[in-house]
């Protein structure tokens, strides 16, 4: 180490960490040897090492005590910024990067004077976990790193000078308190935020070095059963124990964090497909062979694991998580206690891309007001005249095309967007009632809306509670929705009927609703699943079912609707079987609201 750096560190260890800017990276007069040795001795005695860092060349120059202070194999381990950063724990890399990422304002002398210290430079101070023997070692120490960096002419960090210090027991206790921000309270492993940061670092490292890493998600299979039978305190104990078991089987430098309630995320560095398989089997075996004690009896548990390689199969954190979860779902779909690695599937990738596009379309359509309703007539079986109209939701795309609800509603429900969609649909439907005071309309609602009191509040607010609007609204709920939570559905139906609306069960016959349940719901209409209608001309069993539903509807004082009526022979059979209403392309395809008057005129002329 040259004498210039040695002399300069005298300023670096001052109380405020300031280094005179004019002395930075410039030759200085050689200091007396005794002085230099005293300074190094002082730094070593308090477990500190000073450095300068030229960011343009990435060269780091250290005092000669760096290897002994940090416990390195040699000073070359930290001879560059990249080498030094490689030895920082993955969850703390971004913490250090942030200290050198801000741009320094240039061109405004007054602004510069307010940002830079009197001695020049931008101050930084941080703490992080350091792995002196590399990522494969379990040894780690906590360092405090502080100093200043100086900008180039564009305001970007160009040079830095600082000191790293090994934290003593007092600081470690302080760090223990600080680590609560990093660790999951129950398991002591990284929390989700720090796990995601560590995964981002691992992906970045893998891309730079050309070495693959693996991201695994391990899920505890029987946690629900444990919670229900032994209590949540025992369940929490199992979660914590599984975390410790997995952690005990990690290599040094690998990372474990809690991803969600019963899932752990595992980052394995320098890991190909074979190593990933071996590691996963090690985790599975550790949990499989363990026994967890409760107050009553021993408890056994198993895990399932899904994994993806980065950056080969994922170059971003969201994609890595998505693909590991896809693999985990396959693992859990088979036998428990198994591992599945993600496999690239062109067909699956197309579905994923399509789903992402649908989600974006739905979100932007809600934000930009591109949801709209179309109408399809439902006619009286006796007169063939329109009795009411079903509101069908569409998304108007920016290119002028539209997307039908069938293409997005199921996926939107899975994403939890159905309540927002139902509220917007209700707003549009009430607008239709106000715009066309002589028609009755029906609209579908999702399962989530049955448990959403805000939807009912919105309905009352939009209509003002006026009977003129409410009696012309039919709310359709699906059969599968009805049996998901029968008590909740009954309460929802009763509230709607008290307000003055009518209620219909849609797609009846597609699920497992009993006739007793049908009576309990006390709906006004039953819409038969179209699968029983489309082949009714040639299928005697379908005709028998439709006739039975017509008779049951009359018994329960409910009107009936047959969907998917596509031709006149079908319509004649449906009418003869006593079904109240018919709906299908034979009587009209969905049309825009502005076309209602023309449709009514044409229909009247046809009759």
C-alpha positions as CSV (number, residue, x, y, z in Angstrom):
1,X,0.0,0.0,0.0
2,X,1.4,3.3,-0.9
3,X,2.2,6.0,1.7
4,X,-0.3,8.4,0.1
5,X,-3.2,6.1,0.9
6,X,-1.9,5.4,4.4
7,X,-1.6,9.1,5.2
8,X,-4.9,9.8,3.7
9,X,-6.7,7.4,6.0
10,X,-5.9,9.5,9.0
11,X,-8.7,11.8,7.7
12,X,-10.9,8.8,6.8
13,X,-11.1,7.7,10.5
14,X,-11.9,11.2,11.8
15,X,-15.2,11.5,13.7
16,X,-17.1,12.8,10.7
17,X,-15.4,10.5,8.2
18,X,-14.3,13.5,6.1
19,X,-11.4,13.4,3.7
20,X,-10.1,16.7,2.2
21,X,-11.1,16.6,-1.4
22,X,-7.9,18.1,-2.5
23,X,-6.0,15.2,-1.1
24,X,-8.1,12.5,-2.8
25,X,-6.2,10.3,-5.2
26,X,-3.2,12.7,-5.3
27,X,0.3,12.0,-4.3
28,X,1.2,13.2,-0.8
29,X,4.5,13.6,1.0
30,X,5.6,10.3,2.3
31,X,4.7,9.9,6.0
32,X,7.3,8.7,8.5
33,X,7.2,4.9,8.7
34,X,6.5,4.9,12.4
35,X,3.4,7.1,11.8
36,X,2.2,4.8,9.1
37,X,2.7,1.7,11.2
38,X,1.0,3.3,14.2
39,X,-2.0,4.1,12.1
40,X,-2.3,0.6,10.7
41,X,-1.9,-0.7,14.2
42,X,-4.7,1.6,15.5
43,X,-7.0,0.5,12.7
44,X,-6.2,-3.2,13.3
45,X,-6.7,-2.8,17.0
46,X,-10.3,-1.5,16.5
47,X,-10.9,-4.0,13.6
48,X,-11.1,-1.4,10.9
49,X,-9.6,-1.3,7.4
50,X,-9.5,1.7,5.1
51,X,-9.9,1.7,1.3
52,X,-10.1,3.8,-1.8
53,X,-12.2,2.8,-4.8
54,X,-11.8,4.0,-8.4
55,X,-15.2,3.2,-9.8
56,X,-14.1,3.8,-13.4
57,X,-11.6,1.0,-13.2
58,X,-13.4,-0.8,-10.3
59,X,-10.0,-1.1,-8.5
60,X,-10.1,-1.0,-4.7
61,X,-6.9,-0.3,-2.8
62,X,-6.8,-1.3,0.9
63,X,-4.6,-0.9,3.9
64,X,-2.3,-3.9,4.3
65,X,-4.4,-5.1,7.3
66,X,-7.5,-5.8,5.4
67,X,-7.0,-9.6,5.2
68,X,-6.5,-10.0,8.9
69,X,-9.3,-7.6,9.9
70,X,-11.9,-9.1,7.7
71,X,-10.7,-12.7,7.9
72,X,-10.0,-13.1,4.2
73,X,-7.8,-15.6,2.5
74,X,-5.9,-12.7,1.0
75,X,-6.2,-9.0,-0.1
76,X,-6.9,-10.0,-3.7
77,X,-10.4,-11.3,-2.5
78,X,-11.4,-7.6,-2.3
79,X,-9.2,-6.1,-4.9
80,X,-12.2,-4.8,-7.0
81,X,-15.6,-3.4,-6.2
82,X,-17.2,-6.4,-7.9
83,X,-15.2,-8.9,-5.8
84,X,-16.0,-7.1,-2.6
85,X,-19.7,-6.9,-3.5
86,X,-19.7,-10.6,-4.4
87,X,-18.9,-11.3,-0.7
88,X,-21.8,-9.3,0.7
89,X,-24.9,-11.3,1.7
90,X,-27.4,-11.3,-1.1
91,X,-30.2,-9.6,1.0
92,X,-27.9,-6.6,1.6
93,X,-26.4,-6.0,-1.8
94,X,-29.0,-3.5,-2.8
95,X,-28.5,-1.6,0.5
96,X,-24.9,-0.9,-0.4
97,X,-25.6,-0.2,-4.1
98,X,-28.2,2.4,-3.0
99,X,-25.4,4.4,-1.2
100,X,-23.6,4.9,-4.5
101,X,-26.5,5.2,-6.9
102,X,-27.7,8.7,-6.3
103,X,-26.5,11.3,-8.8
104,X,-24.8,14.4,-7.5
105,X,-26.2,17.7,-8.9
106,X,-23.9,19.6,-11.2
107,X,-23.9,23.1,-12.6
108,X,-25.5,24.8,-9.7
109,X,-22.8,26.0,-7.3
110,X,-25.3,26.9,-4.6
111,X,-27.0,23.5,-4.8
112,X,-23.6,21.7,-4.8
113,X,-22.6,23.6,-1.7
114,X,-25.8,22.4,0.0
115,X,-25.3,18.7,-0.9
116,X,-21.5,18.2,-0.6
117,X,-19.7,18.4,2.7
118,X,-17.3,21.3,3.4
119,X,-14.5,18.9,2.5
120,X,-16.4,17.7,-0.6
121,X,-17.9,14.3,-1.4
122,X,-21.2,12.7,-0.6
123,X,-21.2,10.9,2.8
124,X,-22.5,7.3,3.2
125,X,-22.8,4.9,6.1
126,X,-24.4,1.5,6.1
127,X,-24.2,-1.9,7.8
128,X,-24.4,-5.3,6.1
129,X,-23.5,-9.0,6.5
130,X,-20.2,-10.0,4.9
131,X,-19.1,-13.5,3.9
132,X,-15.2,-13.4,4.1
133,X,-14.7,-16.9,2.8
134,X,-17.2,-16.7,0.0
135,X,-20.8,-17.7,-0.6
136,X,-20.2,-21.4,0.0
137,X,-19.0,-20.7,3.6
138,X,-21.3,-20.4,6.6
139,X,-19.0,-17.9,8.2
140,X,-20.3,-14.3,8.2
141,X,-19.5,-11.1,10.0
142,X,-21.3,-7.8,10.3
143,X,-19.5,-4.7,8.9
144,X,-20.2,-1.0,9.1
145,X,-19.0,0.8,6.0
146,X,-18.7,4.6,6.0
147,X,-16.9,7.3,4.0
148,X,-17.5,9.6,1.0
149,X,-17.8,9.4,-2.7
150,X,-17.0,12.0,-5.3
151,X,-18.9,12.6,-8.6
152,X,-17.6,12.9,-12.1
153,X,-18.5,15.8,-14.3
154,X,-21.9,14.3,-15.0
155,X,-22.7,13.9,-11.3
156,X,-22.3,10.1,-11.2
157,X,-20.2,8.4,-8.5
158,X,-16.6,8.1,-9.7
159,X,-14.3,7.7,-6.7
160,X,-14.8,6.7,-3.0
161,X,-12.8,6.6,0.1
162,X,-14.0,4.9,3.3
163,X,-13.5,2.6,6.2
164,X,-15.1,-0.7,7.1
165,X,-15.4,-1.8,10.7
166,X,-16.1,-5.2,12.1
167,X,-19.0,-4.7,14.6
168,X,-18.3,-5.7,18.2
169,X,-20.8,-7.4,20.6
170,X,-22.6,-4.2,21.4
171,X,-23.1,-3.4,17.8
172,X,-24.2,-7.0,17.1
173,X,-26.9,-6.6,19.8
174,X,-27.9,-3.4,18.1
175,X,-27.9,-5.2,14.8
176,X,-30.0,-8.0,16.3
177,X,-32.7,-5.4,16.9
178,X,-32.2,-3.9,13.4
179,X,-32.4,-7.4,11.9
180,X,-36.1,-7.5,12.8
181,X,-36.5,-5.4,9.7
182,X,-34.9,-8.2,7.7
183,X,-36.3,-11.3,9.4
184,X,-39.6,-13.0,9.6
185,X,-40.7,-12.8,13.2
186,X,-42.0,-16.4,13.4
187,X,-39.2,-18.3,11.7
188,X,-36.2,-16.1,12.0
189,X,-35.5,-16.5,8.3
190,X,-35.5,-13.6,5.9
191,X,-38.9,-11.9,5.5
192,X,-40.5,-11.7,2.0
193,X,-39.2,-8.2,1.2
194,X,-35.6,-9.2,1.9
195,X,-36.1,-12.5,0.1
196,X,-37.2,-10.7,-3.0
197,X,-34.2,-8.4,-2.8
198,X,-31.9,-11.4,-2.4
199,X,-33.5,-13.1,-5.4
200,X,-33.0,-10.0,-7.5
201,X,-29.3,-9.9,-6.5
202,X,-28.9,-13.6,-7.3
203,X,-30.4,-13.1,-10.8
204,X,-28.1,-10.1,-11.4
205,X,-25.1,-12.1,-10.3
206,X,-26.0,-15.1,-12.5
207,X,-26.4,-12.8,-15.5
208,X,-23.0,-11.2,-14.9
209,X,-21.0,-14.3,-14.1
210,X,-22.8,-16.7,-16.6
211,X,-23.4,-19.1,-13.8
212,X,-26.9,-20.4,-13.1
213,X,-28.7,-20.2,-9.8
214,X,-32.0,-21.8,-8.6
215,X,-35.1,-20.4,-6.9
216,X,-37.1,-23.0,-5.1
217,X,-40.5,-22.6,-3.3
218,X,-41.2,-25.2,-0.6
219,X,-44.7,-25.6,0.7
220,X,-45.8,-27.4,3.9
221,X,-48.4,-29.9,2.7
222,X,-50.5,-30.7,5.8
223,X,-50.5,-27.4,7.6
224,X,-54.2,-26.8,7.3
225,X,-54.9,-30.2,9.0
226,X,-52.4,-29.5,11.7
227,X,-54.0,-26.1,12.4
228,X,-57.5,-27.5,12.5
229,X,-56.7,-30.4,14.8
230,X,-53.9,-29.2,17.0
231,X,-54.3,-25.4,16.9
232,X,-52.5,-22.5,15.2
233,X,-49.8,-22.4,17.9
234,X,-48.7,-25.9,17.0
235,X,-49.0,-25.0,13.3
236,X,-46.7,-22.0,13.9
237,X,-44.2,-24.3,15.7
238,X,-44.2,-26.6,12.7
239,X,-43.6,-23.7,10.3
240,X,-40.7,-22.5,12.4
241,X,-39.2,-26.1,12.7
242,X,-39.5,-26.7,8.9
243,X,-37.7,-23.4,8.3
244,X,-34.8,-24.5,10.7
245,X,-34.6,-27.9,9.0
246,X,-34.3,-26.4,5.5
247,X,-31.8,-23.9,6.8
248,X,-29.7,-26.6,8.3
249,X,-29.3,-28.2,4.9
250,X,-28.3,-25.1,3.0
251,X,-24.8,-24.5,1.8
252,X,-22.9,-21.5,3.0
253,X,-24.0,-18.4,1.0
254,X,-27.4,-19.8,0.0
255,X,-30.5,-18.0,1.2
256,X,-33.7,-19.0,2.9
257,X,-36.7,-16.7,3.5
258,X,-40.4,-17.1,4.3
259,X,-42.4,-16.4,1.1
260,X,-45.9,-16.7,2.6
261,X,-47.8,-18.4,5.4
262,X,-46.8,-22.0,4.6
263,X,-44.2,-21.4,1.9
264,X,-40.4,-20.8,2.0
265,X,-38.3,-19.4,-0.8
266,X,-34.8,-20.9,-1.3
267,X,-32.0,-19.3,-3.4
268,X,-29.2,-21.7,-4.3
269,X,-26.2,-20.1,-6.0
270,X,-24.0,-21.7,-8.6
271,X,-26.6,-24.3,-9.2
272,X,-27.5,-26.4,-12.3
273,X,-30.3,-28.8,-12.8
274,X,-28.5,-31.7,-11.1
275,X,-27.5,-29.7,-8.1
276,X,-31.0,-28.3,-7.8
277,X,-32.4,-31.8,-7.8
278,X,-30.0,-33.0,-5.1
279,X,-30.6,-30.0,-2.9
280,X,-34.4,-30.4,-3.2
281,X,-34.2,-34.1,-2.3
282,X,-32.1,-33.1,0.7
283,X,-34.7,-30.7,2.0
284,X,-37.5,-33.2,1.3
285,X,-35.7,-35.9,3.3
286,X,-34.9,-33.6,6.2
287,X,-38.6,-32.7,6.7
288,X,-39.9,-36.2,6.0
289,X,-37.7,-37.8,8.7
290,X,-38.4,-35.2,11.3
291,X,-41.0,-35.5,14.1
292,X,-42.6,-32.4,15.7
293,X,-43.9,-32.6,19.2
294,X,-47.3,-31.4,20.3
295,X,-48.8,-31.6,23.7
296,X,-50.8,-34.7,22.6
297,X,-48.6,-36.7,20.2
298,X,-45.8,-36.5,17.7
299,X,-46.7,-34.8,14.4
300,X,-45.2,-35.6,11.0
301,X,-45.2,-33.2,8.0
302,X,-44.0,-33.2,4.5
303,X,-43.2,-30.5,1.9
304,X,-43.6,-30.2,-1.8
305,X,-41.0,-28.1,-3.8
306,X,-41.2,-26.4,-7.2
307,X,-38.2,-24.7,-8.7
308,X,-36.9,-22.6,-11.7
309,X,-33.4,-21.9,-12.9
310,X,-32.2,-18.3,-13.2
311,X,-31.5,-16.6,-15.5
312,X,-32.1,-19.4,-18.0
313,X,-35.8,-19.7,-17.2
314,X,-36.4,-16.4,-15.6
315,X,-34.6,-13.0,-15.8
316,X,-36.9,-11.1,-13.4
317,X,-38.1,-11.7,-9.9
318,X,-41.8,-11.9,-10.8
319,X,-41.2,-14.5,-13.6
320,X,-38.9,-16.5,-11.3
321,X,-41.6,-16.6,-8.6
322,X,-44.4,-17.4,-11.2
323,X,-42.4,-20.3,-12.7
324,X,-41.4,-21.8,-9.3
325,X,-45.1,-21.6,-8.3
326,X,-46.2,-23.3,-11.5
327,X,-43.7,-26.1,-10.8
328,X,-44.9,-26.3,-7.1
329,X,-48.6,-26.6,-8.3
330,X,-47.6,-29.6,-10.4
331,X,-45.7,-31.1,-7.4
332,X,-48.7,-30.7,-5.2
333,X,-51.1,-32.1,-7.8
334,X,-49.3,-35.4,-7.7
335,X,-48.2,-37.2,-4.5
336,X,-47.1,-35.1,-1.6
337,X,-43.5,-34.9,-0.6
338,X,-42.1,-34.5,-4.2
339,X,-40.1,-32.1,-6.2
340,X,-40.8,-30.7,-9.7
341,X,-38.6,-28.5,-11.8
342,X,-40.1,-26.0,-14.1
343,X,-40.1,-27.0,-17.8
344,X,-40.5,-24.6,-20.5
345,X,-43.7,-25.2,-22.5
346,X,-44.4,-23.1,-25.6
347,X,-48.2,-23.8,-25.2
348,X,-48.1,-22.9,-21.5
349,X,-46.0,-19.8,-22.2
350,X,-48.6,-18.7,-24.7
351,X,-51.4,-19.2,-22.1
352,X,-49.3,-17.2,-19.6
353,X,-48.7,-14.3,-22.0
354,X,-52.4,-14.3,-23.0
355,X,-53.5,-14.2,-19.3
356,X,-51.1,-11.3,-18.6
357,X,-52.5,-9.5,-21.7
358,X,-56.0,-10.1,-20.4
359,X,-55.2,-8.8,-16.9
360,X,-53.6,-5.7,-18.4
361,X,-56.7,-5.2,-20.7
362,X,-59.1,-5.5,-17.8
363,X,-57.1,-3.2,-15.5
364,X,-56.7,-0.5,-18.2
365,X,-60.3,-0.8,-19.3
366,X,-61.5,-0.2,-15.7
367,X,-59.1,2.8,-15.4
368,X,-59.9,4.3,-18.8
369,X,-63.7,3.6,-18.8
370,X,-63.6,1.1,-21.7
371,X,-66.1,-1.3,-20.2
372,X,-69.4,-1.3,-22.0
373,X,-72.6,-3.3,-22.1
374,X,-74.3,-5.0,-25.0
375,X,-77.9,-6.3,-25.0
376,X,-79.3,-9.7,-26.0
377,X,-83.1,-10.3,-26.1
378,X,-84.9,-12.9,-24.0
379,X,-88.2,-13.6,-25.6
380,X,-91.6,-14.9,-24.3
381,X,-92.0,-18.5,-25.6
382,X,-95.7,-17.9,-26.4
383,X,-95.5,-14.5,-28.2
384,X,-91.8,-14.5,-29.3
385,X,-91.7,-10.9,-28.3
386,X,-88.7,-9.6,-26.2
387,X,-89.6,-9.7,-22.5
388,X,-86.3,-8.5,-21.1
389,X,-82.6,-8.1,-22.2
390,X,-79.5,-9.6,-20.7
391,X,-76.6,-7.2,-20.3
392,X,-73.4,-8.7,-21.6
393,X,-70.1,-7.1,-20.6
394,X,-67.5,-6.2,-23.3
395,X,-64.1,-4.5,-23.2
396,X,-63.5,-2.1,-26.0
397,X,-59.8,-2.3,-27.1
398,X,-57.9,0.7,-28.4
399,X,-57.7,-0.9,-31.9
400,X,-61.5,-0.8,-32.1
401,X,-62.1,-4.5,-31.4
402,X,-64.0,-5.9,-28.4
403,X,-63.4,-8.7,-25.9
404,X,-66.3,-10.8,-24.6
405,X,-66.7,-11.5,-20.9
406,X,-66.2,-15.2,-21.6
407,X,-62.6,-14.5,-22.5
408,X,-61.6,-12.7,-19.4
409,X,-64.1,-13.0,-16.5
410,X,-62.9,-16.4,-15.2
411,X,-59.2,-15.3,-15.1
412,X,-60.2,-11.9,-13.6
413,X,-62.1,-13.7,-10.8
414,X,-58.9,-15.7,-10.0
415,X,-57.0,-12.4,-9.8
416,X,-59.5,-10.9,-7.4
417,X,-60.7,-8.3,-9.9
418,X,-64.3,-9.5,-10.1
419,X,-65.7,-7.1,-7.5
420,X,-64.3,-4.1,-9.4
421,X,-65.8,-5.5,-12.6
422,X,-69.2,-6.1,-11.0
423,X,-69.4,-2.6,-9.5
424,X,-68.6,-1.1,-12.9
425,X,-71.1,-3.4,-14.6
426,X,-73.8,-2.3,-12.1
427,X,-73.0,1.4,-12.8
428,X,-73.4,0.7,-16.6
429,X,-76.6,-1.3,-16.0
430,X,-78.3,1.4,-14.0
431,X,-77.4,3.9,-16.7
432,X,-79.3,1.6,-19.1
433,X,-82.3,1.6,-16.9
434,X,-82.3,5.4,-16.8
435,X,-81.7,5.7,-20.5
436,X,-84.4,3.2,-21.5
437,X,-87.3,3.5,-19.0
438,X,-89.5,0.9,-20.7
439,X,-87.2,-2.1,-20.7
440,X,-86.2,-4.7,-18.1
441,X,-82.6,-6.0,-18.0
442,X,-80.7,-8.8,-16.3
443,X,-77.0,-8.8,-15.3
444,X,-74.6,-11.4,-13.9
445,X,-72.7,-11.1,-10.7
446,X,-69.7,-13.1,-9.5
447,X,-69.3,-15.3,-6.4
448,X,-67.4,-12.6,-4.6
449,X,-70.2,-10.1,-5.0
450,X,-72.6,-12.3,-3.0
451,X,-70.4,-11.5,0.0
452,X,-69.9,-7.8,-0.9
453,X,-72.3,-5.6,1.0
454,X,-70.8,-2.6,-0.8
455,X,-72.3,-3.8,-4.0
456,X,-75.8,-3.7,-2.5
457,X,-75.0,-0.2,-1.0
458,X,-73.9,0.9,-4.5
459,X,-77.1,-0.4,-6.0
460,X,-79.3,1.5,-3.6
461,X,-77.2,4.7,-4.1
462,X,-77.3,4.5,-7.9
463,X,-81.1,3.8,-8.0
464,X,-82.0,6.0,-5.1
465,X,-84.0,3.0,-3.8
466,X,-86.7,3.8,-6.4
467,X,-89.0,1.0,-7.3
468,X,-89.2,2.2,-10.9
469,X,-85.6,1.1,-11.4
470,X,-85.3,-1.8,-9.1
471,X,-88.3,-3.7,-10.4
472,X,-86.8,-3.7,-13.9
473,X,-83.6,-5.3,-12.7
474,X,-83.0,-9.1,-12.6
475,X,-79.7,-10.2,-10.9
476,X,-78.3,-13.5,-12.2
477,X,-76.3,-15.8,-9.9
478,X,-74.7,-19.0,-11.1
479,X,-75.6,-22.4,-9.7
480,X,-72.0,-23.0,-8.6
481,X,-72.0,-19.7,-6.8
482,X,-75.2,-20.7,-5.0
483,X,-73.7,-23.9,-3.5
484,X,-70.3,-22.3,-2.6
485,X,-71.9,-20.6,0.5
486,X,-75.6,-21.3,0.6
487,X,-76.3,-19.2,3.7
488,X,-74.5,-16.2,2.2
489,X,-76.3,-16.6,-1.1
490,X,-79.7,-16.9,0.6
491,X,-79.1,-13.7,2.5
492,X,-78.0,-11.9,-0.7
493,X,-81.1,-13.1,-2.6
494,X,-83.4,-12.1,0.2
495,X,-81.9,-8.6,0.3
496,X,-82.3,-8.1,-3.4
497,X,-85.9,-9.2,-3.3
498,X,-86.6,-6.9,-0.4
499,X,-85.2,-4.0,-2.4
500,X,-87.6,-5.0,-5.3
501,X,-85.3,-6.8,-7.7
502,X,-85.9,-10.2,-9.2
503,X,-83.2,-12.9,-9.0
504,X,-82.4,-15.7,-11.5
505,X,-80.2,-18.8,-11.2
506,X,-78.0,-19.1,-14.3
507,X,-76.7,-22.3,-15.9
508,X,-78.9,-24.6,-13.8
509,X,-78.0,-28.2,-14.3
510,X,-74.2,-27.5,-14.8
511,X,-73.5,-28.1,-11.1
512,X,-74.9,-30.2,-8.2
513,X,-77.7,-28.0,-6.8
514,X,-80.5,-30.2,-5.4
515,X,-84.2,-29.2,-5.9
516,X,-84.4,-28.6,-2.1
517,X,-81.6,-26.0,-2.5
518,X,-83.5,-24.5,-5.4
519,X,-86.5,-24.1,-3.2
520,X,-84.5,-22.6,-0.3
521,X,-83.0,-19.9,-2.6
522,X,-86.6,-18.7,-3.5
523,X,-85.4,-17.2,-6.8
524,X,-87.8,-15.9,-9.4
525,X,-86.3,-17.4,-12.6
526,X,-84.2,-20.5,-13.4
527,X,-82.0,-20.3,-16.6
528,X,-81.3,-23.8,-17.9
529,X,-77.8,-24.6,-18.9
530,X,-77.5,-24.5,-22.7
531,X,-76.0,-27.9,-22.9
532,X,-79.5,-29.4,-22.3
533,X,-80.9,-27.2,-25.1
534,X,-78.6,-27.3,-28.1
535,X,-79.2,-31.0,-28.9
536,X,-82.8,-31.2,-27.7
537,X,-84.2,-31.9,-31.2
538,X,-82.3,-35.2,-31.3
539,X,-81.7,-36.1,-27.6
540,X,-84.7,-37.6,-25.7
541,X,-82.9,-37.3,-22.4
542,X,-82.4,-33.6,-22.8
543,X,-86.1,-33.2,-23.6
544,X,-87.0,-35.1,-20.5
545,X,-84.8,-32.9,-18.3
546,X,-86.2,-29.7,-19.8
547,X,-89.8,-30.9,-19.3
548,X,-89.0,-31.8,-15.7
549,X,-87.5,-28.3,-15.1
550,X,-90.6,-26.7,-16.6
551,X,-92.9,-28.7,-14.3
552,X,-90.7,-28.0,-11.2
553,X,-90.6,-24.3,-12.1
554,X,-94.4,-24.2,-12.1
555,X,-94.4,-26.1,-8.8
556,X,-92.0,-23.6,-7.1
557,X,-93.7,-20.6,-8.8
558,X,-90.5,-19.8,-10.8
559,X,-90.3,-18.9,-14.4
560,X,-87.9,-20.7,-16.6
561,X,-85.5,-19.6,-19.4
562,X,-83.9,-21.9,-22.0
563,X,-80.5,-20.6,-23.3
564,X,-78.7,-21.5,-26.6
565,X,-81.8,-21.6,-28.8
566,X,-80.3,-21.4,-32.3
567,X,-83.1,-22.5,-34.7
568,X,-86.9,-22.7,-35.1
569,X,-87.2,-26.5,-34.4
570,X,-85.5,-26.1,-31.1
571,X,-87.7,-23.1,-30.3
572,X,-90.9,-25.0,-31.1
573,X,-89.9,-27.9,-28.8
574,X,-88.9,-25.6,-26.0
575,X,-92.3,-23.8,-26.2
576,X,-94.2,-27.1,-26.3
577,X,-92.4,-28.2,-23.1
578,X,-93.7,-25.2,-21.2
579,X,-90.5,-23.1,-20.8
580,X,-91.4,-19.5,-20.1
581,X,-88.7,-17.7,-22.0
582,X,-86.0,-18.4,-24.7
583,X,-82.7,-16.8,-25.4
584,X,-80.2,-17.5,-28.3
585,X,-79.0,-16.4,-31.7
586,X,-82.3,-17.5,-33.3
587,X,-83.9,-14.4,-31.6
588,X,-81.0,-12.0,-31.8
589,X,-77.3,-11.7,-31.3
590,X,-75.9,-9.2,-28.8
591,X,-76.2,-5.6,-30.0
592,X,-75.0,-2.1,-29.0
593,X,-77.3,0.1,-26.8
594,X,-77.7,2.5,-29.7
595,X,-79.2,-0.3,-31.8
596,X,-82.0,-1.0,-29.4
597,X,-84.6,1.0,-31.2
598,X,-83.8,-0.5,-34.6
599,X,-83.9,-4.0,-33.1
600,X,-87.3,-3.4,-31.6
601,X,-88.6,-2.1,-34.9
602,X,-87.2,-5.0,-36.9
603,X,-88.6,-7.5,-34.4
604,X,-92.0,-6.0,-34.5
605,X,-92.0,-6.1,-38.3
606,X,-90.9,-9.7,-38.3
607,X,-93.7,-10.8,-36.0
